[in-house]
């Protein structure tokens, strides 16, 4: 075999190796990429409440809780006060099982069902005496330092006399609690704060409706 023949064989082998490597790299790039799914959270299991007596002796319409666009998604929102408090951020590997407004709607109805003559939704098409309309204004975690955070919930409640189309009462409920500085801390803190806020909301609603009946 001459030197030229050997060189030709070597060049052919190198070309074959290069083609094989290109094919392998191409196959790797075309293969489906496995992405880690974000962990999903809710506010914890719904609680069983005993039937309250006397409770609220009225049927109550409870529409879905409304929320601004930045809260109307499953993202777990946090803010870095020490860096840019005006920028809401979302955890990349954790999220809510549904939007905070829907999670709160479910929890509020569960609590109020044990304390009223009945609750109905817009979809039920049933009659009610009063409507309790709720707007979720905040449902987030705030970091005042890298290792120190708190959770915040803010809800505006409007109690409406349906027959008279009149606003009976309106109040804003706000609650803050310390929380561990991570996504799990936000979930646990917001779950506990939600239950506390709903208890205050129920007490306020009962007082306002009791006064309306007496009046």
N, CA, C and O of each residue as an XYZ file, in Angstrom:
860
protein
N       0.866     -1.200      0.000
C       0.000      0.000      0.000
C       0.887      1.230      0.000
O       1.837      1.331      0.777
N       0.569      2.147     -0.868
C       1.367      3.365     -0.963
C       0.963      4.356      0.105
O      -0.070      4.208      0.757
N       1.788      5.360      0.271
C       1.488      6.416      1.248
C       0.201      7.146      0.894
O      -0.588      7.494      1.772
N      -0.005      7.376     -0.414
C      -1.229      8.059     -0.855
C      -2.463      7.242     -0.517
O      -3.486      7.779     -0.094
N      -2.345      5.889     -0.717
C      -3.503      5.035     -0.385
C      -3.809      5.102      1.106
O      -4.975      5.160      1.497
N      -2.799      5.095      1.918
C      -2.987      5.156      3.367
C      -3.625      6.480      3.782
O      -4.509      6.518      4.637
N      -3.158      7.566      3.159
C      -3.708      8.889      3.470
C      -5.179      8.968      3.072
O      -5.988      9.565      3.782
N      -5.523      8.363      1.932
C      -6.914      8.378      1.488
C      -7.812      7.619      2.432
O      -8.919      8.057      2.748
N      -7.326      6.475      2.882
C      -8.127      5.680      3.839
C      -8.310      6.461      5.139
O      -9.391      6.455      5.727
N      -7.267      7.121      5.573
C      -7.336      7.893      6.819
C      -8.341      9.034      6.707
O      -9.125      9.287      7.622
N      -8.300      9.726      5.549
C      -9.245     10.836      5.353
C     -10.683     10.331      5.326
O     -11.577     10.971      5.880
N     -10.909      9.189      4.684
C     -12.253      8.614      4.625
C     -12.751      8.242      6.017
O     -13.917      8.451      6.352
N     -11.835      7.678      6.832
C     -12.209      7.294      8.201
C     -12.572      8.518      9.033
O     -13.522      8.484      9.816
N     -11.816      9.592      8.863
C     -12.102     10.817      9.603
C     -13.437     11.408      9.199
O     -14.194     11.889     10.043
N     -13.731     11.371      7.881
C     -15.023     11.882      7.414
C     -16.174     11.060      7.989
O     -17.203     11.607      8.385
N     -15.986      9.724      8.031
C     -17.030      8.851      8.570
C     -17.258      9.131     10.048
O     -18.395      9.150     10.521
N     -16.170      9.347     10.767
C     -16.293      9.661     12.204
C     -17.035     10.980     12.410
O     -17.882     11.106     13.294
N     -16.695     11.958     11.572
C     -17.346     13.266     11.694
C     -18.838     13.165     11.414
O     -19.650     13.746     12.134
N     -19.205     12.419     10.356
C     -20.618     12.246     10.013
C     -21.353     11.540     11.139
O     -22.481     11.903     11.473
N     -20.717     10.529     11.728
C     -21.351      9.787     12.833
C     -21.599     10.683     14.030
O     -22.661     10.626     14.648
N     -20.596     11.529     14.362
C     -20.759     12.431     15.503
C     -21.860     13.451     15.260
O     -22.637     13.764     16.162
N     -21.924     13.970     14.036
C     -22.977     14.939     13.701
C     -24.352     14.297     13.843
O     -25.290     14.906     14.359
N     -24.452     13.050     13.372
C     -25.728     12.347     13.468
C     -26.121     12.124     14.918
O     -27.287     12.267     15.286
N     -25.128     11.767     15.745
C     -25.424     11.527     17.160
C     -25.872     12.804     17.856
O     -26.834     12.804     18.623
N     -25.150     13.907     17.573
C     -25.537     15.178     18.184
C     -26.915     15.624     17.706
O     -27.693     16.184     18.480
N     -27.214     15.380     16.444
C     -28.526     15.738     15.912
C     -29.625     14.942     16.566
O     -30.694     15.476     16.860
N     -29.373     13.667     16.796
C     -30.380     12.825     17.452
C     -30.634     13.293     18.871
O     -31.771     13.288     19.342
N     -29.553     13.705     19.561
C     -29.716     14.192     20.934
C     -30.554     15.466     20.976
O     -31.382     15.644     21.869
N     -30.331     16.356     19.999
C     -31.075     17.617     19.988
C     -32.536     17.413     19.631
O     -33.389     18.202     20.036
N     -32.837     16.349     18.867
C     -34.220     16.090     18.479
C     -34.990     15.309     19.530
O     -36.221     15.296     19.517
N     -34.275     14.655     20.443
C     -34.954     13.855     21.473
C     -35.734     14.771     22.403
O     -35.298     15.890     22.675
N     -36.883     14.314     22.897
C     -37.681     15.148     23.808
C     -36.920     15.471     25.081
O     -36.280     14.601     25.671
N     -36.992     16.723     25.497
C     -36.306     17.165     26.696
C     -37.186     16.913     27.919
O     -38.354     17.300     27.941
N     -36.623     16.270     28.922
C     -37.369     15.981     30.144
C     -37.263     17.194     31.066
O     -36.166     17.584     31.468
N     -38.396     17.779     31.393
C     -38.413     18.952     32.265
C     -39.063     18.595     33.595
O     -40.056     17.869     33.652
N     -38.487     19.113     34.636
C     -39.032     18.872     35.964
C     -40.353     19.635     36.126
O     -40.420     20.838     35.874
N     -41.393     18.922     36.549
C     -42.692     19.551     36.733
C     -42.711     20.322     38.052
O     -42.242     19.812     39.070
N     -43.248     21.547     38.047
C     -43.333     22.306     39.299
C     -44.209     21.585     40.321
O     -45.199     20.948     39.962
N     -43.842     21.688     41.576
C     -44.655     21.107     42.646
C     -45.941     21.913     42.781
O     -45.907     23.144     42.776
N     -47.073     21.227     42.900
C     -48.375     21.896     43.019
C     -48.884     21.886     44.448
O     -48.765     20.877     45.143
N     -49.453     23.003     44.893
C     -49.933     23.139     46.270
C     -51.337     23.723     46.286
O     -51.727     24.478     45.395
N     -52.095     23.351     47.330
C     -53.337     24.055     47.624
C     -53.236     24.609     49.038
O     -52.138     24.677     49.591
N     -54.356     25.007     49.635
C     -54.319     25.621     50.963
C     -54.493     24.606     52.083
O     -54.710     24.976     53.237
N     -54.396     23.323     51.738
C     -54.576     22.279     52.734
C     -55.961     21.666     52.625
O     -56.835     22.232     51.967
N     -56.179     20.519     53.258
C     -57.490     19.856     53.174
C     -58.595     20.715     53.776
O     -58.383     21.436     54.752
N     -59.779     20.625     53.174
C     -60.927     21.360     53.720
C     -61.308     20.781     55.081
O     -61.241     19.571     55.294
N     -61.703     21.650     55.983
C     -62.042     21.223     57.341
C     -63.538     20.930     57.456
O     -64.354     21.450     56.693
N     -63.870     20.091     58.421
C     -65.276     19.819     58.734
C     -65.688     20.718     59.891
O     -65.066     20.706     60.952
N     -66.742     21.496     59.675
C     -67.216     22.408     60.708
C     -68.582     21.951     61.216
O     -69.430     21.558     60.415
N     -68.812     21.995     62.532
C     -70.141     21.661     63.042
C     -71.150     22.715     62.626
O     -70.808     23.883     62.441
N     -72.383     22.296     62.481
C     -73.449     23.225     62.124
C     -73.613     24.261     63.226
O     -73.853     23.896     64.377
N     -73.489     25.534     62.903
C     -73.526     26.589     63.907
C     -74.970     27.022     64.189
O     -75.790     27.144     63.279
N     -75.251     27.249     65.472
C     -76.563     27.716     65.891
C     -76.370     28.952     66.762
O     -75.567     28.898     67.694
N     -77.071     30.078     66.506
C     -78.097     30.202     65.472
C     -77.536     30.373     64.067
O     -78.240     30.131     63.086
N     -76.276     30.787     63.960
C     -75.707     30.964     62.635
C     -76.339     32.133     61.890
O     -76.925     33.029     62.497
N     -76.210     32.110     60.560
C     -76.791     33.147     59.705
C     -78.046     32.567     59.072
O     -77.974     31.720     58.182
N     -79.189     33.032     59.542
C     -80.459     32.452     59.106
C     -80.937     33.089     57.799
O     -82.056     33.596     57.717
N     -80.090     33.056     56.799
C     -80.409     33.633     55.492
C     -79.681     32.829     54.421
O     -78.644     32.217     54.679
N     -80.246     32.842     53.213
C     -79.526     32.256     52.070
C     -78.573     33.309     51.525
O     -78.929     34.480     51.389
N     -77.349     32.872     51.213
C     -76.313     33.812     50.824
C     -75.720     33.415     49.473
O     -75.335     32.265     49.259
N     -75.656     34.394     48.567
C     -75.017     34.178     47.276
C     -73.518     34.470     47.416
O     -73.118     35.553     47.844
N     -72.698     33.473     47.042
C     -71.252     33.620     47.116
C     -70.641     33.421     45.727
O     -70.282     32.298     45.371
N     -70.520     34.480     44.949
C     -69.864     34.347     43.637
C     -68.393     33.989     43.822
O     -67.856     34.087     44.926
N     -67.746     33.575     42.735
C     -66.315     33.318     42.791
C     -65.573     34.586     43.211
O     -65.945     35.691     42.816
N     -64.543     34.422     43.998
C     -63.698     35.547     44.382
C     -63.004     36.085     43.127
O     -62.497     35.310     42.316
N     -62.982     37.379     42.971
C     -62.290     37.992     41.823
C     -60.877     38.403     42.236
O     -60.569     38.510     43.423
N     -60.027     38.630     41.237
C     -58.635     38.992     41.518
C     -58.062     39.786     40.356
O     -58.520     39.630     39.224
N     -57.067     40.638     40.610
C     -56.409     41.362     39.516
C     -55.605     40.397     38.651
O     -55.366     39.254     39.043
N     -55.195     40.854     37.486
C     -54.519     39.991     36.515
C     -53.256     39.345     37.085
O     -52.975     38.184     36.787
N     -52.497     40.071     37.892
C     -51.228     39.528     38.396
C     -51.440     38.409     39.411
O     -50.498     37.684     39.732
N     -52.670     38.257     39.923
C     -52.988     37.166     40.853
C     -53.886     36.111     40.213
O     -54.157     35.075     40.820
N     -54.340     36.369     39.010
C     -55.298     35.468     38.367
C     -54.571     34.376     37.586
O     -54.788     34.217     36.385
N     -53.718     33.633     38.264
C     -52.954     32.538     37.667
C     -52.423     31.671     38.806
O     -52.500     32.077     39.966
N     -51.886     30.490     38.508
C     -51.444     29.583     39.582
C     -50.082     29.926     40.191
O     -49.605     29.193     41.057
N     -49.455     31.002     39.770
C     -48.130     31.324     40.293
C     -48.161     31.688     41.771
O     -49.088     32.349     42.240
N     -47.131     31.249     42.505
C     -46.952     31.647     43.906
C     -46.103     32.921     43.883
O     -44.916     32.883     43.560
N     -46.718     34.026     44.224
C     -46.101     35.346     44.043
C     -45.290     35.745     45.275
O     -45.718     35.549     46.412
N     -44.119     36.305     45.021
C     -43.321     36.881     46.109
C     -42.684     38.185     45.632
O     -42.542     38.428     44.434
N     -42.309     39.011     46.599
C     -41.653     40.291     46.304
C     -40.390     40.417     47.153
O     -40.343     39.943     48.288
N     -39.381     41.051     46.597
C     -38.143     41.327     47.318
C     -38.128     42.804     47.691
O     -37.711     43.648     46.898
N     -38.582     43.109     48.894
C     -38.652     44.501     49.326
C     -37.274     45.148     49.363
O     -37.139     46.347     49.119
N     -36.262     44.363     49.665
C     -34.916     44.913     49.789
C     -34.247     45.143     48.424
O     -33.147     45.691     48.346
N     -34.927     44.716     47.356
C     -34.339     44.874     46.022
C     -35.248     45.690     45.093
O     -34.839     46.728     44.574
N     -36.486     45.212     44.886
C     -37.436     45.930     44.021
C     -38.837     45.528     44.422
O     -39.377     44.559     43.889
N     -39.437     46.252     45.349
C     -40.744     45.894     45.896
C     -41.857     45.995     44.862
O     -42.916     45.391     45.034
N     -41.632     46.754     43.785
C     -42.672     46.952     42.772
C     -42.728     45.822     41.749
O     -43.573     45.842     40.854
N     -41.847     44.846     41.870
C     -41.811     43.751     40.888
C     -42.292     42.442     41.515
O     -41.572     41.836     42.307
N     -43.515     41.999     41.165
C     -43.961     40.693     41.654
C     -43.232     39.581     40.905
O     -43.106     39.631     39.681
N     -42.758     38.588     41.632
C     -42.039     37.462     41.041
C     -42.804     36.179     41.325
O     -43.651     36.137     42.217
N     -42.503     35.133     40.563
C     -43.188     33.846     40.701
C     -42.144     32.744     40.858
O     -41.166     32.698     40.112
N     -42.353     31.866     41.822
C     -41.440     30.736     42.004
C     -41.450     29.862     40.752
O     -42.508     29.580     40.190
N     -40.263     29.437     40.322
C     -40.150     28.660     39.086
C     -40.571     27.212     39.275
O     -41.152     26.624     38.363
N     -40.293     26.618     40.437
C     -40.518     25.186     40.632
C     -41.664     24.870     41.580
O     -41.791     23.735     42.040
N     -42.496     25.857     41.877
C     -43.654     25.654     42.751
C     -44.808     26.498     42.237
O     -44.597     27.590     41.710
N     -46.026     25.995     42.387
C     -47.192     26.756     41.954
C     -48.421     26.269     42.709
O     -48.398     25.213     43.340
N     -49.494     27.052     42.638
C     -50.768     26.649     43.224
C     -51.470     25.644     42.305
O     -51.242     25.632     41.095
N     -52.312     24.818     42.884
C     -53.082     23.863     42.089
C     -54.131     24.572     41.247
O     -54.573     24.032     40.233
N     -54.533     25.756     41.641
C     -55.453     26.622     40.892
C     -55.101     28.049     41.280
O     -54.226     28.269     42.118
N     -55.772     29.012     40.683
C     -55.478     30.399     41.051
C     -55.860     30.637     42.516
O     -56.784     29.992     43.012
N     -55.178     31.539     43.215
C     -55.531     31.834     44.603
C     -57.004     32.207     44.785
O     -57.606     31.858     45.801
N     -57.585     32.907     43.819
C     -58.994     33.301     43.929
C     -59.903     32.077     43.960
O     -60.852     32.032     44.743
N     -59.622     31.080     43.116
C     -60.442     29.871     43.111
C     -60.230     29.047     44.385
O     -61.181     28.482     44.925
N     -58.999     28.981     44.858
C     -58.732     28.266     46.105
C     -59.465     28.930     47.277
O     -60.023     28.248     48.137
N     -59.458     30.253     47.297
C     -60.161     30.974     48.359
C     -61.669     30.803     48.233
O     -62.358     30.679     49.245
N     -62.195     30.795     47.008
C     -63.633     30.607     46.801
C     -64.091     29.289     47.413
O     -65.098     29.241     48.120
N     -63.359     28.238     47.143
C     -63.706     26.917     47.662
C     -63.671     26.897     49.189
O     -64.552     26.328     49.834
N     -62.651     27.520     49.751
C     -62.478     27.494     51.207
C     -63.549     28.341     51.905
O     -64.053     27.958     52.960
N     -63.889     29.466     51.329
C     -64.911     30.335     51.918
C     -66.277     29.651     51.893
O     -67.008     29.695     52.882
N     -66.626     29.023     50.779
C     -67.916     28.333     50.693
C     -67.989     27.179     51.683
O     -69.035     26.929     52.282
N     -66.882     26.482     51.850
C     -66.863     25.381     52.805
C     -67.131     25.884     54.225
O     -67.859     25.248     54.987
N     -66.546     27.016     54.569
C     -66.726     27.574     55.924
C     -68.125     28.136     56.103
O     -68.748     27.919     57.142
N     -68.631     28.857     55.105
C     -69.930     29.509     55.233
C     -71.080     28.508     55.165
O     -72.160     28.779     55.690
N     -70.869     27.364     54.531
C     -71.946     26.380     54.401
C     -72.427     25.890     55.764
O     -73.591     25.519     55.919
N     -71.531     25.891     56.751
C     -71.909     25.420     58.090
C     -72.512     26.522     58.948
O     -72.920     26.263     60.080
N     -72.577     27.744     58.434
C     -73.020     28.865     59.262
C     -74.173     29.653     58.663
O     -74.524     30.714     59.179
N     -74.768     29.157     57.584
C     -75.872     29.860     56.929
C     -77.021     28.902     56.660
O     -76.893     27.689     56.829
N     -78.144     29.469     56.237
C     -79.273     28.628     55.829
C     -78.988     27.958     54.497
O     -79.665     27.001     54.122
N     -78.014     28.444     53.798
C     -77.623     27.866     52.514
C     -76.792     28.844     51.730
O     -76.976     30.056     51.844
N     -75.871     28.328     50.929
C     -75.087     29.169     50.045
C     -75.362     28.741     48.608
O     -75.544     27.557     48.326
N     -75.389     29.704     47.718
C     -75.603     29.418     46.302
C     -74.550     30.180     45.501
O     -73.958     31.145     45.984
N     -74.333     29.733     44.284
C     -73.413     30.408     43.382
C     -74.201     30.933     42.185
O     -75.379     30.614     42.020
N     -73.555     31.725     41.366
C     -74.200     32.254     40.170
C     -74.663     31.121     39.264
O     -75.703     31.230     38.614
N     -73.902     30.041     39.216
C     -74.233     28.913     38.340
C     -75.449     28.135     38.815
O     -76.080     27.438     38.021
N     -75.791     28.240     40.095
C     -76.930     27.483     40.626
C     -78.270     28.027     40.129
O     -79.231     27.273     39.981
N     -78.333     29.316     39.877
C     -79.588     29.912     39.437
C     -80.648     29.948     40.527
O     -81.831     30.111     40.229
N     -80.247     29.797     41.785
C     -81.193     29.798     42.909
C     -81.266     31.190     43.532
O     -80.364     32.014     43.374
N     -82.370     31.425     44.244
C     -82.576     32.728     44.864
C     -81.830     32.818     46.180
O     -81.676     31.822     46.886
N     -81.368     34.012     46.507
C     -80.703     34.269     47.782
C     -81.128     35.641     48.269
O     -81.593     36.470     47.486
N     -80.967     35.878     49.560
C     -81.362     37.151     50.149
C     -80.276     38.217     50.000
O     -80.560     39.383     49.724
N     -79.038     37.793     50.187
C     -77.906     38.717     50.121
C     -76.779     38.085     49.310
O     -76.699     36.864     49.176
N     -75.916     38.933     48.775
C     -74.736     38.479     48.045
C     -73.489     39.011     48.748
O     -73.437     40.171     49.157
N     -72.499     38.150     48.877
C     -71.217     38.562     49.437
C     -70.185     38.502     48.315
O     -69.772     37.422     47.892
N     -69.779     39.666     47.845
C     -68.825     39.747     46.736
C     -67.435     40.052     47.297
O     -67.263     40.965     48.105
N     -66.468     39.283     46.860
C     -65.124     39.371     47.429
C     -64.091     39.626     46.338
O     -64.106     38.986     45.287
N     -63.203     40.562     46.602
C     -62.106     40.881     45.680
C     -60.779     40.628     46.397
O     -60.491     41.235     47.429
N     -59.991     39.734     45.840
C     -58.677     39.421     46.411
C     -57.673     40.456     45.910
O     -57.373     40.506     44.717
N     -57.160     41.273     46.811
C     -56.256     42.353     46.425
C     -54.786     42.005     46.645
O     -53.902     42.594     46.023
N     -54.533     41.053     47.526
C     -53.153     40.609     47.743
C     -53.173     39.176     48.255
O     -54.048     38.789     49.029
N     -52.202     38.403     47.811
C     -52.062     37.007     48.246
C     -50.628     36.622     47.899
O     -50.380     35.906     46.929
N     -49.693     37.106     48.702
C     -48.297     36.987     48.308
C     -47.375     36.868     49.517
O     -47.788     36.981     50.671
N     -46.121     36.636     49.193
C     -45.048     36.570     50.194
C     -44.104     37.741     49.953
O     -43.779     38.065     48.810
N     -43.672     38.369     51.033
C     -42.777     39.509     50.932
C     -41.499     39.235     51.703
O     -41.539     38.830     52.865
N     -40.360     39.459     51.049
C     -39.055     39.314     51.693
C     -38.544     40.690     52.082
O     -38.281     41.528     51.220
N     -38.403     40.923     53.395
C     -37.796     42.162     53.858
C     -36.278     42.030     53.903
O     -35.563     43.032     53.930
N     -35.789     40.790     53.911
C     -34.367     40.458     53.795
C     -34.298     39.067     53.181
O     -35.314     38.378     53.089
N     -33.134     38.662     52.771
C     -33.006     37.375     52.091
C     -33.450     36.203     52.970
O     -33.884     35.172     52.456
N     -33.343     36.356     54.272
C     -33.693     35.259     55.188
C     -34.907     35.579     56.057
O     -35.164     34.882     57.038
N     -35.649     36.616     55.711
C     -36.814     37.002     56.528
C     -37.989     37.353     55.619
O     -37.890     38.245     54.776
N     -39.110     36.636     55.803
C     -40.274     36.892     54.949
C     -41.565     36.829     55.742
O     -41.601     36.354     56.877
N     -42.622     37.321     55.118
C     -43.970     37.293     55.683
C     -44.965     37.111     54.543
O     -44.665     37.403     53.386
N     -46.147     36.624     54.890
C     -47.200     36.472     53.887
C     -48.271     37.532     54.134
O     -48.480     37.977     55.262
N     -48.937     37.921     53.058
C     -49.954     38.970     53.147
C     -51.189     38.567     52.353
O     -51.096     38.124     51.208
N     -52.354     38.731     52.989
C     -53.641     38.541     52.313
C     -54.462     39.799     52.526
O     -54.509     40.352     53.625
N     -55.103     40.239     51.464
C     -55.967     41.422     51.544
C     -57.210     41.155     50.699
O     -57.108     40.863     49.507
N     -58.384     41.257     51.323
C     -59.655     40.966     50.649
C     -60.637     42.093     50.933
O     -60.810     42.501     52.081
N     -61.282     42.597     49.875
C     -62.348     43.590     50.052
C     -63.687     42.886     49.918
O     -63.961     42.237     48.909
N     -64.516     43.020     50.944
C     -65.813     42.352     50.986
C     -66.932     43.377     50.826
O     -66.918     44.433     51.457
N     -67.900     43.049     49.973
C     -69.068     43.911     49.763
C     -70.320     43.068     49.973
O     -70.533     42.077     49.274
N     -71.139     43.458     50.928
C     -72.373     42.747     51.239
C     -73.540     43.505     50.614
O     -73.766     44.677     50.914
N     -74.274     42.822     49.747
C     -75.306     43.483     48.939
C     -76.677     42.881     49.210
O     -76.833     41.660     49.248
N     -77.673     43.751     49.400
C     -79.075     43.332     49.476
C     -79.561     43.134     48.042
O     -79.696     44.097     47.288
N     -79.823     41.879     47.672
C     -80.139     41.574     46.275
C     -81.471     42.183     45.856
O     -81.572     42.752     44.769
N     -82.496     42.073     46.699
C     -83.831     42.561     46.338
C     -83.828     44.075     46.128
O     -84.508     44.588     45.239
N     -83.064     44.777     46.948
C     -83.047     46.242     46.868
C     -81.912     46.765     45.983
O     -81.838     47.965     45.722
N     -81.043     45.891     45.529
C     -79.874     46.305     44.745
C     -79.094     47.378     45.501
O     -78.678     48.383     44.924
N     -78.903     47.149     46.801
C     -78.275     48.154     47.657
C     -77.092     47.550     48.403
O     -77.126     46.394     48.825
N     -76.044     48.358     48.556
C     -74.875     47.941     49.308
C     -75.176     48.072     50.795
O     -75.445     49.167     51.290
N     -75.130     46.948     51.502
C     -75.393     46.958     52.937
C     -74.145     47.343     53.726
O     -74.227     48.136     54.665
N     -73.019     46.801     53.362
C     -71.776     47.084     54.087
C     -70.586     46.706     53.214
O     -70.690     45.882     52.305
N     -69.458     47.331     53.517
C     -68.223     47.020     52.801
C     -67.053     47.151     53.768
O     -67.011     48.060     54.597
N     -66.108     46.228     53.645
C     -64.963     46.244     54.564
C     -63.778     45.559     53.895
O     -63.953     44.621     53.118
N     -62.570     46.033     54.199
C     -61.347     45.413     53.692
C     -60.652     44.673     54.826
O     -60.367     45.247     55.878
N     -60.389     43.413     54.601
C     -59.708     42.568     55.576
C     -58.255     42.400     55.131
O     -57.991     42.042     53.983
N     -57.327     42.656     56.034
C     -55.911     42.515     55.721
C     -55.230     41.752     56.845
O     -55.485     41.993     58.025
N     -54.368     40.835     56.463
C     -53.700     39.987     57.447
C     -52.284     39.684     56.985
O     -52.055     39.357     55.820
N     -51.335     39.797     57.909
C     -49.940     39.446     57.646
C     -49.456     38.474     58.719
O     -49.841     38.563     59.885
N     -48.594     37.536     58.288
C     -47.998     36.587     59.223
C     -46.572     36.283     58.802
O     -46.277     36.274     57.607
N     -45.675     36.033     59.757
C     -44.311     35.637     59.384
C     -44.334     34.260     58.718
O     -45.199     33.435     59.014
N     -43.390     34.022     57.828
C     -43.335     32.755     57.107
C     -41.884     32.400     56.822
O     -41.023     33.275     56.723
N     -41.627     31.107     56.691
C     -40.289     30.660     56.307
C     -39.937     31.225     54.929
O     -40.818     31.334     54.076
N     -38.692     31.581     54.692
C     -38.310     32.279     53.450
C     -38.125     31.358     52.248
O     -37.037     31.288     51.677
N     -39.173     30.664     51.873
C     -39.135     29.803     50.682
C     -40.561     29.528     50.227
O     -41.513     30.012     50.839
N     -40.715     28.753     49.154
C     -42.045     28.498     48.601
C     -42.927     27.735     49.579
O     -44.109     28.049     49.721
N     -42.368     26.742     50.253
C     -43.159     25.981     51.221
C     -43.604     26.869     52.381
O     -44.702     26.704     52.912
N     -42.760     27.795     52.762
C     -43.143     28.739     53.808
C     -44.299     29.613     53.362
O     -45.196     29.911     54.150
N     -44.282     30.029     52.094
C     -45.384     30.827     51.554
C     -46.680     30.032     51.576
O     -47.726     30.558     51.957
N     -46.619     28.768     51.170
C     -47.820     27.925     51.120
C     -48.404     27.727     52.524
O     -49.602     27.917     52.734
N     -47.572     27.353     53.457
C     -48.067     27.116     54.829
C     -48.591     28.410     55.453
O     -49.643     28.421     56.092
N     -47.852     29.487     55.262
C     -48.271     30.756     55.845
C     -49.573     31.267     55.263
O     -50.444     31.728     56.001
N     -49.717     31.190     53.955
C     -50.938     31.672     53.310
C     -52.126     30.772     53.627
O     -53.259     31.249     53.704
N     -51.883     29.469     53.812
C     -52.968     28.572     54.194
C     -53.524     28.920     55.561
O     -54.739     29.015     55.737
N     -52.635     29.110     56.535
C     -53.068     29.464     57.890
C     -53.698     30.853     57.927
O     -54.705     31.065     58.603
N     -53.105     31.798     57.201
C     -53.653     33.154     57.178
C     -55.024     33.191     56.514
O     -55.885     33.972     56.917
N     -55.234     32.356     55.504
C     -56.528     32.295     54.826
C     -57.627     31.881     55.792
O     -58.696     32.492     55.819
N     -57.371     30.843     56.588
C     -58.383     30.371     57.537
C     -58.705     31.442     58.569
O     -59.866     31.632     58.932
N     -57.680     32.140     59.042
C     -57.913     33.197     60.027
C     -58.722     34.339     59.420
O     -59.625     34.873     60.065
N     -58.408     34.711     58.196
C     -59.143     35.791     57.544
C     -60.592     35.391     57.282
O     -61.500     36.207     57.442
N     -60.811     34.148     56.882
C     -62.180     33.683     56.607
C     -63.011     33.684     57.879
O     -64.201     33.996     57.834
N     -62.410     33.340     59.015
C     -63.137     33.401     60.291
C     -63.569     34.833     60.586
O     -64.698     35.062     61.021
N     -62.680     35.798     60.354
C     -63.037     37.208     60.569
C     -64.117     37.647     59.596
O     -65.020     38.396     59.969
N     -64.036     37.195     58.366
C     -65.037     37.529     57.354
C     -66.405     36.977     57.744
O     -67.419     37.660     57.593
N     -66.435     35.758     58.238
C     -67.700     35.146     58.655
C     -68.309     35.899     59.831
O     -69.515     36.147     59.853
N     -67.488     36.262     60.802
C     -67.981     37.005     61.967
C     -68.564     38.347     61.532
O     -69.642     38.729     61.986
N     -67.863     39.060     60.660
C     -68.336     40.361     60.173
C     -69.646     40.216     59.401
O     -70.571     41.006     59.591
N     -69.724     39.216     58.538
C     -70.936     39.000     57.746
C     -72.129     38.700     58.654
O     -73.224     39.222     58.447
N     -71.903     37.853     59.660
C     -72.986     37.519     60.593
C     -73.487     38.754     61.339
O     -74.693     38.933     61.508
N     -72.564     39.603     61.782
C     -72.966     40.807     62.506
C     -73.776     41.743     61.603
O     -74.797     42.282     62.030
N     -73.331     41.935     60.370
C     -74.024     42.845     59.457
C     -75.407     42.317     59.069
O     -76.360     43.090     58.965
N     -75.518     41.018     58.858
C     -76.825     40.441     58.469
C     -77.781     40.403     59.660
O     -78.990     40.567     59.494
N     -77.246     40.190     60.842
C     -78.085     40.223     62.040
C     -78.673     41.620     62.231
O     -79.856     41.777     62.533
N     -77.829     42.619     62.050
C     -78.303     43.996     62.147
C     -79.318     44.321     61.069
O     -80.266     45.064     61.325
N     -79.146     43.784     59.867
C     -80.087     44.044     58.773
C     -81.461     43.444     59.073
O     -82.483     44.066     58.781
N     -81.493     42.251     59.649
C     -82.753     41.600     59.973
C     -83.480     42.351     61.095
O     -84.702     42.502     61.065
N     -82.729     42.807     62.056
C     -83.340     43.527     63.172
C     -83.863     44.887     62.736
O     -84.839     45.414     63.272
N     -83.157     45.445     61.716
C     -83.598     46.751     61.220
C     -84.810     46.637     60.330
O     -85.306     47.647     59.830
